[in-house]
Amino acid sequence: MQKNNKEVILAQYLIKNKDKLEETINVRNKKIELNYDEKLKVVELTGEGKNEEKIYVSIQLDNERYKEHIIQIQNFIVKSEENKNNIILYIMQEFNEEVILELMQDVVFYSDKTLELIFVSVSNLALEIISDISRAAGEYLQQKAMILNEVERIFLKKKGIQVYNRKI
């Protein structure tokens, strides 16, 4: 995993500032951890909410690797638990309506699970700061990441779909 990867920087920021993630998904986090899918070469956050919700986060800060992120989200949908609330957050540089539609159809296909799929786009100011941070190194990198606290809204647009399993 590259240390200065923009997606890793945002993931680490969200772990340290979990309130930003909590207000986006409307769930208090019990634990959240950073993982790297070696096969797909994508960053992900996985965790659990205070009420046992399963949380999955995909972060894409480029406009080239949609295929890998679609597979990652589809994997989240498949491995989501049947008797739990599952929240999947897809953080995108900018919305791609075709990708959103495809993934919403996947959620509907798995309607036997309780799934909430949320799409958010990252503000240009936050992207600029993250790009600047990615050029920093070492200890300075961590200090620089706190500049993101000054961004009023890291995430701008928000869309989503929910499918409820009545067994829960």
N, C-alpha and C positions, 0 to 999 in steps of 0.2 A: 504494500500500500504506500503510495507516495505521501510524504508528510505534508507537502504544501498543496495538495490537491484541493481545489475549491470546494468540492463536495464534502471532503473530510473536515475542512475548516468550518463549514456551516453545521455539519453533524456535531462536531465537538462543541460549538457554540450552543446548540440546542440542548445538549446534555448538561452543560454548565448553567444554562439559563432556561431551565425546564418550564418556567412560566410562559415563555414564548410558544413552546410546543403545546402546553396545556390549554392556552386560550385559543389556539388554532383548532384543536380537536375536541375541545370542551370535556376533557377527561383529566383528572389529577393522576399523575404518574407515580407508581410505586418504585419502578426501576426502568431504566432505559439504557441500552448499550449499543455501542458502535460495532458493526461487523463489516466485513468485506467479502463479497462473493467473488472468489478467485475465478470461477468459471465464466461468469458474465462480466467481470471487472467493474462491478458497481458497488457503491457504498450503500449501506442500509442501517437503519436503527430498528431495533426490536425491543419490546419491553412489555410491561404489564401495568395496567391502571390500578388505582386504589380499590376498585370494585371488581378486580379480576379480569378486566377487559384485556384482550390481546392487542398490542399496538405494533404496527409495521409501518416503516417510513422509507420511501425511496426518494433519493435526492438526485435531480438531473439539472446541472447548471451549464448545459450546452444544448445545441439544437441538432446534434448529429446522431446521438445514440438512443433513439426512441425504441428500436427493436429490443435492445438489451433490457431497457426499463419496462417494456411491455411484458417480457418474459418474467422479469423479477416480480412485477405486480401479480401476474397470473400465478406464479409460484406462491406468493402470499395468500392469494384467494384459495388455492388448493390446500395449503397446509393450515389454514385458519380452522379453529376448532368449532365443531358443530354445536356444542352446548354453552358457548361463551359469546359475548359481544366481541366482535373483531373490528378494529378500526385500521384502515389502510390509508395513509397519507402519501400523496404523490406531490412532491415539491418540484415544480418545473420552472425553467427560466422564463418561458412564455407558453401560453396555452396552445396546444395542437388539438383542434376539434376532432380530427379523425382518431387520434389516440384515445381521447376522452370517450368518444362514442364506443370504440371497440372494447375498452375496459369496462364501461358501464354495462354492455351486453354480457360480458363475462360474469359480472356480479349477478345479473338477473339469472343467468344459467345456473349459478350455484345458490339458488333461492332457498335451499334447505338449510342454509347457514344464516346466522345473523351477521351481516356485513354492512359496514359503512365505508364507502370509498370517497375520499375527499381530495380534490385537486386544488392546489394553490400556486400562484405565480409569485416570483420574487421581485421586489421593487428594484428599479434601476440603480438607485442609490446604494442599496444593500449589495447588489452585484458589483458595483464599482469598488466598494470597500473590501469585499471578499477578494476581488482580483488584486487589489493593492496588498492585502494581507498575504496572498499566495506568493508574492514576490519577496516577502520578508523571510527571516530565518530564525531558528532557535527560540530563545527566551522572548525575544522581541515579537515573535509571532503571537504568543499568548497575550501579551500586553496589547498588541494591535487589534486582536480579535474583540476586545472589550469596546472598541469604537462602535461596534454594531449596536451597543446599548443605546447609542444616541440616535439611531434610526427609529423614527416614530412608528412606522409600519414596515416590517420586513416583508410580510406577505401582503399582496394586493388583492388580486381576484381570488374568488373561492367558488367552487362548484362541487357538487357531490350527488351521491345516490345512496339510499339505504334500502336494505332488504332485511326483513325481520322474520325470524323463525319463531313461531308461537310456542315452542317447547320451553323456551327460557323463562 
